[in-house]
Amino acid sequence: VSDHLKAPGHDLPRERLWQVRAKRVVLASGAIERHMVFANNDRPGIMLAGAARTFLNHYGVAVGRNVGVYTANDSAYAAAIDLKKAGVNVAAIVD
């Protein structure tokens, strides 16, 4: 497969189509947000990004003036954007 190459060789195929037939297919389209594991992760002020976003969007409450967002999924980026739009200083996003 050579579509991504800047100067592909003439003997390389541009694309390849694989047809896979399976007896069963598992579609896992979502994930459950979970706390990251570290010491004292149950202290006040440490919460899931989804919870911070819910506080902001449903109740109009910012979770702080300066926040750090640690993420293992894409939903934390939406929370960081909402927090920033609300005037919260997002000091860092760690992925």
C-alpha positions, 0 to 999 in steps of 0.5 A: 500500500503506497498512497501515503508515500511521497514517492512510491515505487512503480511496482507497489499497489496504491491501495489494498482491499481486504474482505473479512468474513466473521461468524460473530462481530463485537461492536464496542462503540463506547467506554466508561470514564474511570478515575486514573489511579494515583495516591489521594485520587479521592480528595476534594477537587479531583473529579472526572472530566465528565462530572466537571462538564456536567457541573458547568453545563447543567448547573452553571458551576465552574469546578475551579479557577485553574484546572488541569485535565488528565485524559484517557479518552476524547471526551475530556477535550470537550470538557476542557473546551467548555471550561475554557469558554466559561473563563476557567484557566485550563493550565494543562491537558495531559493525554 
